[in-house]
Structure formats: C-alpha cells, structure tokens
Amino acid sequence: MTGLLDALKETALDTGFLDAFETSATREALPADIRDQRLLLCLYGLGTNAGLKRVAAGVPGTSYDELLHIRRRYCLT
C-alpha cells in the first residue's frame, strides 16, 4: 500500500508543481530541496486536516515553526 505522502512526493517529482509556489519575501535563503520537503509536509498536513503540529511531530529534523514559516511565506491556506 502506498501512503498519501509518497504519492504526493512522486507527483511533485513527475510534474514539478512545487516550482509554481513563489515566496512573498524578497529573497530565498533555503536550499530548494529543503524548501520542497517542507512544502510537501505543509500540503500534506493541511490537505489531510492533520495539522502542521502533528506532521512536524512525526518528522524528525523538522519543527512546527519551520513549517509555519513555509506556510506564511508561500501563502498556503
């Protein structure tokens, strides 16, 4: 069985839809691979209604504040 996050990641790799997200800031300091990982986690958390706190708690090395930063800068609602 394939998980929803895996399907979302494969779709992002195949289509490149993450490149369509633009930041509201004047510059980007995050490397693209870390930005894309956090974008996927935000989309997963918001899309499944699990929330950013629960997603951040399940992924080592990623904090709630980092995901919240991505959500605010990339206009994810």
N, CA, C and O atoms as a Maestro MAE file, in Angstrom:
{
 s_m_m2io_version
 :::
 2.0.0
}

f_m_ct {
 s_m_title
 :::
 protein
 m_atom[308] {
  # First column is atom index #
  i_m_mmod_type
  r_m_x_coord
  r_m_y_coord
  r_m_z_coord
  i_m_residue_number
  s_m_chain_name
  s_m_pdb_residue_name
  s_m_pdb_atom_name
  i_m_atomic_number
  :::
  1 25 0.834 -1.175 0.000 1 A "MET " " N  " 7
  2 3 0.000 0.000 0.000 1 A "MET " " CA " 6
  3 2 0.879 1.238 0.000 1 A "MET " " C  " 6
  4 15 1.853 1.310 0.749 1 A "MET " " O  " 8
  5 25 0.549 2.191 -0.816 2 A "THR " " N  " 7
  6 3 1.312 3.427 -0.922 2 A "THR " " CA " 6
  7 2 0.654 4.502 -0.079 2 A "THR " " C  " 6
  8 15 -0.562 4.687 -0.123 2 A "THR " " O  " 8
  9 25 1.468 5.209 0.688 3 A "GLY " " N  " 7
  10 3 0.946 6.281 1.516 3 A "GLY " " CA " 6
  11 2 0.649 7.535 0.708 3 A "GLY " " C  " 6
  12 15 1.177 7.726 -0.387 3 A "GLY " " O  " 8
  13 25 -0.195 8.374 1.261 4 A "LEU " " N  " 7
  14 3 -0.588 9.603 0.584 4 A "LEU " " CA " 6
  15 2 0.595 10.543 0.404 4 A "LEU " " C  " 6
  16 15 0.718 11.197 -0.631 4 A "LEU " " O  " 8
  17 25 1.461 10.615 1.400 5 A "LEU " " N  " 7
  18 3 2.633 11.487 1.298 5 A "LEU " " CA " 6
  19 2 3.574 11.012 0.194 5 A "LEU " " C  " 6
  20 15 4.161 11.829 -0.516 5 A "LEU " " O  " 8
  21 25 3.719 9.696 0.048 6 A "ASP " " N  " 7
  22 3 4.549 9.156 -1.029 6 A "ASP " " CA " 6
  23 2 3.960 9.482 -2.400 6 A "ASP " " C  " 6
  24 15 4.694 9.809 -3.333 6 A "ASP " " O  " 8
  25 25 2.654 9.395 -2.520 7 A "ALA " " N  " 7
  26 3 2.000 9.725 -3.786 7 A "ALA " " CA " 6
  27 2 2.165 11.208 -4.110 7 A "ALA " " C  " 6
  28 15 2.380 11.576 -5.265 7 A "ALA " " O  " 8
  29 25 2.063 12.052 -3.093 8 A "LEU " " N  " 7
  30 3 2.240 13.483 -3.284 8 A "LEU " " CA " 6
  31 2 3.671 13.804 -3.717 8 A "LEU " " C  " 6
  32 15 3.893 14.651 -4.582 8 A "LEU " " O  " 8
  33 25 4.625 13.125 -3.113 9 A "LYS " " N  " 7
  34 3 6.033 13.342 -3.462 9 A "LYS " " CA " 6
  35 2 6.313 12.899 -4.897 9 A "LYS " " C  " 6
  36 15 6.990 13.607 -5.642 9 A "LYS " " O  " 8
  37 25 5.803 11.751 -5.282 10 A "GLU " " N  " 7
  38 3 6.015 11.260 -6.649 10 A "GLU " " CA " 6
  39 2 5.361 12.187 -7.676 10 A "GLU " " C  " 6
  40 15 5.913 12.423 -8.750 10 A "GLU " " O  " 8
  41 25 4.192 12.702 -7.337 11 A "THR " " N  " 7
  42 3 3.523 13.649 -8.223 11 A "THR " " CA " 6
  43 2 4.345 14.922 -8.368 11 A "THR " " C  " 6
  44 15 4.457 15.478 -9.461 11 A "THR " " O  " 8
  45 25 4.916 15.377 -7.261 12 A "ALA " " N  " 7
  46 3 5.755 16.574 -7.306 12 A "ALA " " CA " 6
  47 2 6.998 16.340 -8.149 12 A "ALA " " C  " 6
  48 15 7.424 17.231 -8.885 12 A "ALA " " O  " 8
  49 25 7.583 15.154 -8.052 13 A "LEU " " N  " 7
  50 3 8.766 14.846 -8.848 13 A "LEU " " CA " 6
  51 2 8.435 14.726 -10.330 13 A "LEU " " C  " 6
  52 15 9.212 15.160 -11.181 13 A "LEU " " O  " 8
  53 25 7.286 14.138 -10.638 14 A "ASP " " N  " 7
  54 3 6.894 13.941 -12.041 14 A "ASP " " CA " 6
  55 2 6.460 15.235 -12.722 14 A "ASP " " C  " 6
  56 15 6.813 15.481 -13.875 14 A "ASP " " O  " 8
  57 25 5.695 16.059 -12.011 15 A "THR " " N  " 7
  58 3 5.119 17.242 -12.643 15 A "THR " " CA " 6
  59 2 5.884 18.528 -12.366 15 A "THR " " C  " 6
  60 15 5.825 19.465 -13.161 15 A "THR " " O  " 8
  61 25 6.601 18.582 -11.248 16 A "GLY " " N  " 7
  62 3 7.320 19.802 -10.893 16 A "GLY " " CA " 6
  63 2 6.407 20.921 -10.417 16 A "GLY " " C  " 6
  64 15 6.746 22.096 -10.557 16 A "GLY " " O  " 8
  65 25 5.248 20.571 -9.852 17 A "PHE " " N  " 7
  66 3 4.291 21.600 -9.442 17 A "PHE " " CA " 6
  67 2 4.790 22.448 -8.282 17 A "PHE " " C  " 6
  68 15 4.245 23.526 -8.044 17 A "PHE " " O  " 8
  69 25 5.802 22.003 -7.554 18 A "LEU " " N  " 7
  70 3 6.319 22.797 -6.445 18 A "LEU " " CA " 6
  71 2 7.031 24.064 -6.931 18 A "LEU " " C  " 6
  72 15 7.184 25.022 -6.174 18 A "LEU " " O  " 8
  73 25 7.460 24.064 -8.180 19 A "ASP " " N  " 7
  74 3 8.113 25.246 -8.737 19 A "ASP " " CA " 6
  75 2 7.124 26.385 -8.958 19 A "ASP " " C  " 6
  76 15 7.538 27.530 -9.138 19 A "ASP " " O  " 8
  77 25 5.847 26.095 -8.947 20 A "ALA " " N  " 7
  78 3 4.828 27.125 -9.137 20 A "ALA " " CA " 6
  79 2 4.632 27.979 -7.893 20 A "ALA " " C  " 6
  80 15 4.081 29.076 -7.982 20 A "ALA " " O  " 8
  81 25 5.074 27.496 -6.733 21 A "PHE " " N  " 7
  82 3 4.944 28.257 -5.500 21 A "PHE " " CA " 6
  83 2 6.020 29.335 -5.457 21 A "PHE " " C  " 6
  84 15 7.205 29.055 -5.642 21 A "PHE " " O  " 8
  85 25 5.595 30.565 -5.212 22 A "GLU " " N  " 7
  86 3 6.523 31.686 -5.111 22 A "GLU " " CA " 6
  87 2 6.429 32.282 -3.718 22 A "GLU " " C  " 6
  88 15 5.353 32.350 -3.125 22 A "GLU " " O  " 8
  89 25 7.560 32.707 -3.211 23 A "THR " " N  " 7
  90 3 7.601 33.275 -1.882 23 A "THR " " CA " 6
  91 2 7.119 34.722 -1.894 23 A "THR " " C  " 6
  92 15 7.226 35.422 -2.901 23 A "THR " " O  " 8
  93 25 6.591 35.148 -0.766 24 A "SER " " N  " 7
  94 3 6.178 36.534 -0.632 24 A "SER " " CA " 6
  95 2 7.326 37.401 -0.138 24 A "SER " " C  " 6
  96 15 7.182 38.619 -0.040 24 A "SER " " O  " 8
  97 25 8.456 36.794 0.172 25 A "ALA " " N  " 7
  98 3 9.634 37.530 0.630 25 A "ALA " " CA " 6
  99 2 10.420 38.048 -0.576 25 A "ALA " " C  " 6
  100 15 10.116 37.713 -1.721 25 A "ALA " " O  " 8
  101 25 11.421 38.859 -0.303 26 A "THR " " N  " 7
  102 3 12.214 39.426 -1.391 26 A "THR " " CA " 6
  103 2 13.299 38.481 -1.880 26 A "THR " " C  " 6
  104 15 13.770 38.601 -3.011 26 A "THR " " O  " 8
  105 25 13.694 37.544 -1.033 27 A "ARG " " N  " 7
  106 3 14.714 36.571 -1.441 27 A "ARG " " CA " 6
  107 2 14.475 35.252 -0.714 27 A "ARG " " C  " 6
  108 15 13.721 35.187 0.257 27 A "ARG " " O  " 8
  109 25 15.135 34.198 -1.208 28 A "GLU " " N  " 7
  110 3 15.032 32.877 -0.594 28 A "GLU " " CA " 6
  111 2 16.403 32.455 -0.096 28 A "GLU " " C  " 6
  112 15 17.384 32.522 -0.836 28 A "GLU " " O  " 8
  113 25 16.474 32.023 1.146 29 A "ALA " " N  " 7
  114 3 17.727 31.573 1.721 29 A "ALA " " CA " 6
  115 2 17.775 30.051 1.872 29 A "ALA " " C  " 6
  116 15 18.844 29.477 2.079 29 A "ALA " " O  " 8
  117 25 16.623 29.406 1.770 30 A "LEU " " N  " 7
  118 3 16.556 27.951 1.918 30 A "LEU " " CA " 6
  119 2 16.990 27.256 0.635 30 A "LEU " " C  " 6
  120 15 16.647 27.702 -0.459 30 A "LEU " " O  " 8
  121 25 17.739 26.171 0.763 31 A "PRO " " N  " 7
  122 3 18.013 25.368 -0.430 31 A "PRO " " CA " 6
  123 2 16.715 24.772 -0.974 31 A "PRO " " C  " 6
  124 15 15.778 24.514 -0.218 31 A "PRO " " O  " 8
  125 25 16.668 24.559 -2.271 32 A "ALA " " N  " 7
  126 3 15.437 24.106 -2.921 32 A "ALA " " CA " 6
  127 2 14.947 22.762 -2.402 32 A "ALA " " C  " 6
  128 15 13.739 22.555 -2.289 32 A "ALA " " O  " 8
  129 25 15.863 21.839 -2.083 33 A "ASP " " N  " 7
  130 3 15.416 20.524 -1.621 33 A "ASP " " CA " 6
  131 2 14.753 20.591 -0.250 33 A "ASP " " C  " 6
  132 15 13.775 19.885 0.000 33 A "ASP " " O  " 8
  133 25 15.271 21.424 0.633 34 A "ILE " " N  " 7
  134 3 14.658 21.578 1.959 34 A "ILE " " CA " 6
  135 2 13.329 22.313 1.835 34 A "ILE " " C  " 6
  136 15 12.355 21.954 2.497 34 A "ILE " " O  " 8
  137 25 13.285 23.343 0.987 35 A "ARG " " N  " 7
  138 3 12.045 24.076 0.756 35 A "ARG " " CA " 6
  139 2 10.963 23.146 0.214 35 A "ARG " " C  " 6
  140 15 9.817 23.190 0.663 35 A "ARG " " O  " 8
  141 25 11.327 22.310 -0.748 36 A "ASP " " N  " 7
  142 3 10.356 21.391 -1.336 36 A "ASP " " CA " 6
  143 2 9.857 20.370 -0.325 36 A "ASP " " C  " 6
  144 15 8.672 20.036 -0.313 36 A "ASP " " O  " 8
  145 25 10.747 19.875 0.519 37 A "GLN " " N  " 7
  146 3 10.341 18.918 1.548 37 A "GLN " " CA " 6
  147 2 9.343 19.561 2.505 37 A "GLN " " C  " 6
  148 15 8.327 18.959 2.851 37 A "GLN " " O  " 8
  149 25 9.635 20.772 2.923 38 A "ARG " " N  " 7
  150 3 8.733 21.451 3.851 38 A "ARG " " CA " 6
  151 2 7.415 21.827 3.187 38 A "ARG " " C  " 6
  152 15 6.365 21.781 3.828 38 A "ARG " " O  " 8
  153 25 7.458 22.197 1.915 39 A "LEU " " N  " 7
  154 3 6.219 22.475 1.191 39 A "LEU " " CA " 6
  155 2 5.337 21.235 1.125 39 A "LEU " " C  " 6
  156 15 4.127 21.315 1.337 39 A "LEU " " O  " 8
  157 25 5.945 20.092 0.831 40 A "LEU " " N  " 7
  158 3 5.182 18.846 0.772 40 A "LEU " " CA " 6
  159 2 4.567 18.509 2.126 40 A "LEU " " C  " 6
  160 15 3.414 18.084 2.201 40 A "LEU " " O  " 8
  161 25 5.337 18.698 3.189 41 A "LEU " " N  " 7
  162 3 4.817 18.409 4.525 41 A "LEU " " CA " 6
  163 2 3.667 19.353 4.881 41 A "LEU " " C  " 6
  164 15 2.685 18.931 5.492 41 A "LEU " " O  " 8
  165 25 3.785 20.623 4.501 42 A "CYS " " N  " 7
  166 3 2.700 21.574 4.748 42 A "CYS " " CA " 6
  167 2 1.452 21.206 3.958 42 A "CYS " " C  " 6
  168 15 0.345 21.218 4.497 42 A "CYS " " O  " 8
  169 25 1.628 20.882 2.694 43 A "LEU " " N  " 7
  170 3 0.488 20.488 1.873 43 A "LEU " " CA " 6
  171 2 -0.184 19.241 2.428 43 A "LEU " " C  " 6
  172 15 -1.411 19.144 2.447 43 A "LEU " " O  " 8
  173 25 0.618 18.295 2.876 44 A "TYR " " N  " 7
  174 3 0.077 17.063 3.450 44 A "TYR " " CA " 6
  175 2 -0.691 17.364 4.746 44 A "TYR " " C  " 6
  176 15 -1.810 16.889 4.933 44 A "TYR " " O  " 8
  177 25 -0.090 18.142 5.620 45 A "GLY " " N  " 7
  178 3 -0.728 18.453 6.896 45 A "GLY " " CA " 6
  179 2 -2.014 19.233 6.747 45 A "GLY " " C  " 6
  180 15 -2.993 18.968 7.445 45 A "GLY " " O  " 8
  181 25 -2.018 20.195 5.840 46 A "LEU " " N  " 7
  182 3 -3.219 21.000 5.633 46 A "LEU " " CA " 6
  183 2 -4.266 20.251 4.813 46 A "LEU " " C  " 6
  184 15 -5.464 20.399 5.053 46 A "LEU " " O  " 8
  185 25 -3.823 19.452 3.855 47 A "GLY " " N  " 7
  186 3 -4.752 18.726 3.000 47 A "GLY " " CA " 6
  187 2 -5.459 17.585 3.696 47 A "GLY " " C  " 6
  188 15 -6.607 17.280 3.374 47 A "GLY " " O  " 8
  189 25 -4.794 16.950 4.643 48 A "THR " " N  " 7
  190 3 -5.409 15.838 5.363 48 A "THR " " CA " 6
  191 2 -6.072 16.287 6.656 48 A "THR " " C  " 6
  192 15 -6.679 15.481 7.361 48 A "THR " " O  " 8
  193 25 -5.957 17.569 6.966 49 A "ASN " " N  " 7
  194 3 -6.502 18.137 8.197 49 A "ASN " " CA " 6
  195 2 -5.814 17.557 9.434 49 A "ASN " " C  " 6
  196 15 -6.379 17.578 10.527 49 A "ASN " " O  " 8
  197 25 -4.608 17.044 9.262 50 A "ALA " " N  " 7
  198 3 -3.838 16.558 10.401 50 A "ALA " " CA " 6
  199 2 -3.221 17.722 11.164 50 A "ALA " " C  " 6
  200 15 -3.060 17.658 12.383 50 A "ALA " " O  " 8
  201 25 -2.881 18.773 10.451 51 A "GLY " " N  " 7
  202 3 -2.292 19.943 11.085 51 A "GLY " " CA " 6
  203 2 -0.784 19.919 11.018 51 A "GLY " " C  " 6
  204 15 -0.165 18.862 10.897 51 A "GLY " " O  " 8
  205 25 -0.208 21.093 11.099 52 A "LEU " " N  " 7
  206 3 1.236 21.218 10.995 52 A "LEU " " CA " 6
  207 2 1.963 20.692 12.233 52 A "LEU " " C  " 6
  208 15 3.066 20.157 12.122 52 A "LEU " " O  " 8
  209 25 1.358 20.837 13.396 53 A "LYS " " N  " 7
  210 3 1.995 20.354 14.625 53 A "LYS " " CA " 6
  211 2 2.153 18.840 14.606 53 A "LYS " " C  " 6
  212 15 3.206 18.323 14.979 53 A "LYS " " O  " 8
  213 25 1.134 18.136 14.181 54 A "ARG " " N  " 7
  214 3 1.208 16.675 14.146 54 A "ARG " " CA " 6
  215 2 2.174 16.184 13.083 54 A "ARG " " C  " 6
  216 15 2.890 15.205 13.293 54 A "ARG " " O  " 8
  217 25 2.197 16.856 11.953 55 A "VAL " " N  " 7
  218 3 3.128 16.464 10.899 55 A "VAL " " CA " 6
  219 2 4.557 16.709 11.360 55 A "VAL " " C  " 6
  220 15 5.428 15.866 11.149 55 A "VAL " " O  " 8
  221 25 4.805 17.854 11.988 56 A "ALA " " N  " 7
  222 3 6.148 18.170 12.474 56 A "ALA " " CA " 6
  223 2 6.583 17.201 13.566 56 A "ALA " " C  " 6
  224 15 7.763 16.866 13.664 56 A "ALA " " O  " 8
  225 25 5.639 16.750 14.384 57 A "ALA " " N  " 7
  226 3 5.977 15.806 15.450 57 A "ALA " " CA " 6
  227 2 6.370 14.449 14.887 57 A "ALA " " C  " 6
  228 15 7.128 13.716 15.523 57 A "ALA " " O  " 8
  229 25 5.873 14.105 13.718 58 A "GLY " " N  " 7
  230 3 6.166 12.808 13.121 58 A "GLY " " CA " 6
  231 2 7.386 12.781 12.229 58 A "GLY " " C  " 6
  232 15 7.796 11.711 11.779 58 A "GLY " " O  " 8
  233 25 7.979 13.941 11.963 59 A "VAL " " N  " 7
  234 3 9.134 14.016 11.068 59 A "VAL " " CA " 6
  235 2 10.328 14.547 11.849 59 A "VAL " " C  " 6
  236 15 10.345 15.717 12.231 59 A "VAL " " O  " 8
  237 25 11.326 13.703 12.090 60 A "PRO " " N  " 7
  238 3 12.500 14.190 12.814 60 A "PRO " " CA " 6
  239 2 13.268 15.227 11.997 60 A "PRO " " C  " 6
  240 15 13.425 15.080 10.785 60 A "PRO " " O  " 8
  241 25 13.736 16.258 12.658 61 A "GLY " " N  " 7
  242 3 14.524 17.283 11.989 61 A "GLY " " CA " 6
  243 2 13.704 18.418 11.423 61 A "GLY " " C  " 6
  244 15 14.260 19.343 10.831 61 A "GLY " " O  " 8
  245 25 12.399 18.371 11.588 62 A "THR " " N  " 7
  246 3 11.531 19.443 11.105 62 A "THR " " CA " 6
  247 2 10.654 19.906 12.258 62 A "THR " " C  " 6
  248 15 9.981 19.103 12.904 62 A "THR " " O  " 8
  249 25 10.669 21.200 12.506 63 A "SER " " N  " 7
  250 3 9.890 21.721 13.623 63 A "SER " " CA " 6
  251 2 8.607 22.386 13.135 63 A "SER " " C  " 6
  252 15 8.449 22.683 11.950 63 A "SER " " O  " 8
  253 25 7.720 22.604 14.056 64 A "TYR " " N  " 7
  254 3 6.459 23.279 13.753 64 A "TYR " " CA " 6
  255 2 6.720 24.690 13.252 64 A "TYR " " C  " 6
  256 15 6.063 25.152 12.319 64 A "TYR " " O  " 8
  257 25 7.675 25.375 13.866 65 A "ASP " " N  " 7
  258 3 7.986 26.747 13.455 65 A "ASP " " CA " 6
  259 2 8.494 26.812 12.020 65 A "ASP " " C  " 6
  260 15 8.186 27.760 11.297 65 A "ASP " " O  " 8
  261 25 9.263 25.823 11.604 66 A "GLU " " N  " 7
  262 3 9.755 25.786 10.227 66 A "GLU " " CA " 6
  263 2 8.609 25.595 9.236 66 A "GLU " " C  " 6
  264 15 8.577 26.235 8.186 66 A "GLU " " O  " 8
  265 25 7.680 24.721 9.570 67 A "LEU " " N  " 7
  266 3 6.528 24.507 8.698 67 A "LEU " " CA " 6
  267 2 5.611 25.729 8.676 67 A "LEU " " C  " 6
  268 15 5.052 26.079 7.636 67 A "LEU " " O  " 8
  269 25 5.468 26.358 9.809 68 A "LEU " " N  " 7
  270 3 4.649 27.567 9.880 68 A "LEU " " CA " 6
  271 2 5.272 28.687 9.044 68 A "LEU " " C  " 6
  272 15 4.558 29.454 8.398 68 A "LEU " " O  " 8
  273 25 6.581 28.777 9.059 69 A "HIS " " N  " 7
  274 3 7.290 29.763 8.245 69 A "HIS " " CA " 6
  275 2 7.004 29.537 6.753 69 A "HIS " " C  " 6
  276 15 6.737 30.487 6.018 69 A "HIS " " O  " 8
  277 25 7.061 28.292 6.321 70 A "ILE " " N  " 7
  278 3 6.780 27.964 4.916 70 A "ILE " " CA " 6
  279 2 5.334 28.303 4.582 70 A "ILE " " C  " 6
  280 15 5.054 28.855 3.518 70 A "ILE " " O  " 8
  281 25 4.432 27.982 5.468 71 A "ARG " " N  " 7
  282 3 3.007 28.260 5.216 71 A "ARG " " CA " 6
  283 2 2.772 29.761 5.060 71 A "ARG " " C  " 6
  284 15 2.008 30.185 4.193 71 A "ARG " " O  " 8
  285 25 3.416 30.549 5.883 72 A "ARG " " N  " 7
  286 3 3.228 32.004 5.813 72 A "ARG " " CA " 6
  287 2 3.890 32.618 4.583 72 A "ARG " " C  " 6
  288 15 3.326 33.516 3.959 72 A "ARG " " O  " 8
  289 25 5.077 32.142 4.233 73 A "ARG " " N  " 7
  290 3 5.834 32.741 3.135 73 A "ARG " " CA " 6
  291 2 5.325 32.317 1.755 73 A "ARG " " C  " 6
  292 15 5.506 33.044 0.779 73 A "ARG " " O  " 8
  293 25 4.699 31.162 1.672 74 A "TYR " " N  " 7
  294 3 4.254 30.675 0.374 74 A "TYR " " CA " 6
  295 2 2.739 30.722 0.217 74 A "TYR " " C  " 6
  296 15 2.183 30.097 -0.686 74 A "TYR " " O  " 8
  297 25 2.071 31.468 1.102 75 A "CYS " " N  " 7
  298 3 0.630 31.734 1.008 75 A "CYS " " CA " 6
  299 2 -0.200 30.451 0.953 75 A "CYS " " C  " 6
  300 15 -1.175 30.378 0.205 75 A "CYS " " O  " 8
  301 25 0.174 29.455 1.727 76 A "LEU " " N  " 7
  302 3 -0.637 28.255 1.829 76 A "LEU " " CA " 6
  303 2 -1.722 28.495 2.857 76 A "LEU " " C  " 6
  304 15 -1.427 28.881 3.989 76 A "LEU " " O  " 8
  305 25 -2.955 28.276 2.489 77 A "THR " " N  " 7
  306 3 -4.035 28.491 3.452 77 A "THR " " CA " 6
  307 2 -4.798 27.217 3.704 77 A "THR " " C  " 6
  308 15 -5.746 27.211 4.490 77 A "THR " " O  " 8
  :::
 }
 m_bond[307] {
  # First column is bond index #
  i_m_from
  i_m_to
  i_m_order
  :::
  1 1 2 1
  2 2 3 1
  3 3 4 2
  4 3 5 1
  5 5 6 1
  6 6 7 1
  7 7 8 2
  8 7 9 1
  9 9 10 1
  10 10 11 1
  11 11 12 2
  12 11 13 1
  13 13 14 1
  14 14 15 1
  15 15 16 2
  16 15 17 1
  17 17 18 1
  18 18 19 1
  19 19 20 2
  20 19 21 1
  21 21 22 1
  22 22 23 1
  23 23 24 2
  24 23 25 1
  25 25 26 1
  26 26 27 1
  27 27 28 2
  28 27 29 1
  29 29 30 1
  30 30 31 1
  31 31 32 2
  32 31 33 1
  33 33 34 1
  34 34 35 1
  35 35 36 2
  36 35 37 1
  37 37 38 1
  38 38 39 1
  39 39 40 2
  40 39 41 1
  41 41 42 1
  42 42 43 1
  43 43 44 2
  44 43 45 1
  45 45 46 1
  46 46 47 1
  47 47 48 2
  48 47 49 1
  49 49 50 1
  50 50 51 1
  51 51 52 2
  52 51 53 1
  53 53 54 1
  54 54 55 1
  55 55 56 2
  56 55 57 1
  57 57 58 1
  58 58 59 1
  59 59 60 2
  60 59 61 1
  61 61 62 1
  62 62 63 1
  63 63 64 2
  64 63 65 1
  65 65 66 1
  66 66 67 1
  67 67 68 2
  68 67 69 1
  69 69 70 1
  70 70 71 1
  71 71 72 2
  72 71 73 1
  73 73 74 1
  74 74 75 1
  75 75 76 2
  76 75 77 1
  77 77 78 1
  78 78 79 1
  79 79 80 2
  80 79 81 1
  81 81 82 1
  82 82 83 1
  83 83 84 2
  84 83 85 1
  85 85 86 1
  86 86 87 1
  87 87 88 2
  88 87 89 1
  89 89 90 1
  90 90 91 1
  91 91 92 2
  92 91 93 1
  93 93 94 1
  94 94 95 1
  95 95 96 2
  96 95 97 1
  97 97 98 1
  98 98 99 1
  99 99 100 2
  100 99 101 1
  101 101 102 1
  102 102 103 1
  103 103 104 2
  104 103 105 1
  105 105 106 1
  106 106 107 1
  107 107 108 2
  108 107 109 1
  109 109 110 1
  110 110 111 1
  111 111 112 2
  112 111 113 1
  113 113 114 1
  114 114 115 1
  115 115 116 2
  116 115 117 1
  117 117 118 1
  118 118 119 1
  119 119 120 2
  120 119 121 1
  121 121 122 1
  122 122 123 1
  123 123 124 2
  124 123 125 1
  125 125 126 1
  126 126 127 1
  127 127 128 2
  128 127 129 1
  129 129 130 1
  130 130 131 1
  131 131 132 2
  132 131 133 1
  133 133 134 1
  134 134 135 1
  135 135 136 2
  136 135 137 1
  137 137 138 1
  138 138 139 1
  139 139 140 2
  140 139 141 1
  141 141 142 1
  142 142 143 1
  143 143 144 2
  144 143 145 1
  145 145 146 1
  146 146 147 1
  147 147 148 2
  148 147 149 1
  149 149 150 1
  150 150 151 1
  151 151 152 2
  152 151 153 1
  153 153 154 1
  154 154 155 1
  155 155 156 2
  156 155 157 1
  157 157 158 1
  158 158 159 1
  159 159 160 2
  160 159 161 1
  161 161 162 1
  162 162 163 1
  163 163 164 2
  164 163 165 1
  165 165 166 1
  166 166 167 1
  167 167 168 2
  168 167 169 1
  169 169 170 1
  170 170 171 1
  171 171 172 2
  172 171 173 1
  173 173 174 1
  174 174 175 1
  175 175 176 2
  176 175 177 1
  177 177 178 1
  178 178 179 1
  179 179 180 2
  180 179 181 1
  181 181 182 1
  182 182 183 1
  183 183 184 2
  184 183 185 1
  185 185 186 1
  186 186 187 1
  187 187 188 2
  188 187 189 1
  189 189 190 1
  190 190 191 1
  191 191 192 2
  192 191 193 1
  193 193 194 1
  194 194 195 1
  195 195 196 2
  196 195 197 1
  197 197 198 1
  198 198 199 1
  199 199 200 2
  200 199 201 1
  201 201 202 1
  202 202 203 1
  203 203 204 2
  204 203 205 1
  205 205 206 1
  206 206 207 1
  207 207 208 2
  208 207 209 1
  209 209 210 1
  210 210 211 1
  211 211 212 2
  212 211 213 1
  213 213 214 1
  214 214 215 1
  215 215 216 2
  216 215 217 1
  217 217 218 1
  218 218 219 1
  219 219 220 2
  220 219 221 1
  221 221 222 1
  222 222 223 1
  223 223 224 2
  224 223 225 1
  225 225 226 1
  226 226 227 1
  227 227 228 2
  228 227 229 1
  229 229 230 1
  230 230 231 1
  231 231 232 2
  232 231 233 1
  233 233 234 1
  234 234 235 1
  235 235 236 2
  236 235 237 1
  237 237 238 1
  238 238 239 1
  239 239 240 2
  240 239 241 1
  241 241 242 1
  242 242 243 1
  243 243 244 2
  244 243 245 1
  245 245 246 1
  246 246 247 1
  247 247 248 2
  248 247 249 1
  249 249 250 1
  250 250 251 1
  251 251 252 2
  252 251 253 1
  253 253 254 1
  254 254 255 1
  255 255 256 2
  256 255 257 1
  257 257 258 1
  258 258 259 1
  259 259 260 2
  260 259 261 1
  261 261 262 1
  262 262 263 1
  263 263 264 2
  264 263 265 1
  265 265 266 1
  266 266 267 1
  267 267 268 2
  268 267 269 1
  269 269 270 1
  270 270 271 1
  271 271 272 2
  272 271 273 1
  273 273 274 1
  274 274 275 1
  275 275 276 2
  276 275 277 1
  277 277 278 1
  278 278 279 1
  279 279 280 2
  280 279 281 1
  281 281 282 1
  282 282 283 1
  283 283 284 2
  284 283 285 1
  285 285 286 1
  286 286 287 1
  287 287 288 2
  288 287 289 1
  289 289 290 1
  290 290 291 1
  291 291 292 2
  292 291 293 1
  293 293 294 1
  294 294 295 1
  295 295 296 2
  296 295 297 1
  297 297 298 1
  298 298 299 1
  299 299 300 2
  300 299 301 1
  301 301 302 1
  302 302 303 1
  303 303 304 2
  304 303 305 1
  305 305 306 1
  306 306 307 1
  307 307 308 2
  :::
 }
}
